[in-house]
Amino acid sequence: MKPVFFLITCLLCSFVYGQNYNHLVNEANEQYIQKDYKKSVELYKLAFTKEQNIRSDLYNAGCSAALAGDVGLALNWLNIAFDKGYVNIRHMKADSDLNSLHNTKGWKSLLAKMQTKVDRIEANYDKPLQAKLLTIYDDDQKGRLKINELGQKFGFDSKEVSELWKTIEYKDSINLLKVKDVLDQYGWVGADKVGPQANSTLFLVIQHADLTTQQKYLPMMREAVKNKKAEPSALALLEDRVALGEKRQQTYGSQIGEDSTGASYILPLEDPDNVDRRRAEVGLGPLADYVKQWGIKWNVDEYKKQLPSIEKREGIK
């Protein structure tokens, strides 16, 4: 098997030569989605020869390595992720990708280090509010994480998927009431008060809400970003949702539509030539990489030709 693996590695090196860090990481993530964990690991290795500073990428690389059976490499990348600031111990403990690490000394040592740091960071947290938001987070994500699994098994237009969406929408309505109460009482509290995962709950729930609610809380989130209590990349998604809801062009290209044939396309986008510059300013990767997950090949010249008909379809003037 070694000669074959070496050949694959060489082919990968040839294929990705000259690609930048973001392209390599996106390709690694694509291989993870395709469950080719060994290819994913090789691509992460190449990406990390260029830089090794983004904790979420290091964490994801650790997951691919664990699934590929390389326990040592997985623990190494997870430890570097921790050194770079990754402290979401709650998520890490629950992540089934890392199950193969659970009986190792390295895993227990990493959890101990992380717990010590988490306890220190969380000393001044509003623990009741954090617990409330984390429960809402779980409710928001639980059903959505099952959509692809059910869709692949029964079909995305199946009764099973339809019933799951009804459950999700019901939970969304309950969660929205709870989050509105938090925002109206505390404002956008920030990760310094409840932790990053609990804080992200505010955005997750608002982005799934109706347009009127999004419009109401959008200024609050803009202010939160200025005060470093919310992420610019998350705000960009909400800005796009509200713009399209108001029948305006989106700014960052985050929102995707589907035509009558089931083909995906980028919903009306302003100034397509400079979208990657705008995306980079808020911490988003290139649009071409982002839209691959919907099977879209980004060609700015072709998109500009199609844009008038897309705008007409979406009712945007």
Secondary structure, DSSP 8 states (H G I E B T S, - for coil): -HHHHHHHHHHHHHHHTT--HHHHHHHHHHHHHTT-HHHHHHHHHHHHTT----HHHHHHHHHHHHHTT-HHHHHHHHHHHHHTT---HHHHHH-GGGGGGTTSHHHHHHHHHHHHHHHHHGGGS-HHHHHHHHHHHHHHHHHHHHHHHHHHHH-TTSHHHHHHHHHHHHHHHHHHHHHHHHHHHH-S--HHHH-HHHHHHHHHHHHTS-HHHHHHHHHHHHHHHHTTSS-HHHHHHHHHHHHHHTT--BSS---EEE-TTS-EEE--BS-GGGHHHHHHHTT---HHHHGGGGT----HHHHHHHHHHHHHHHT--
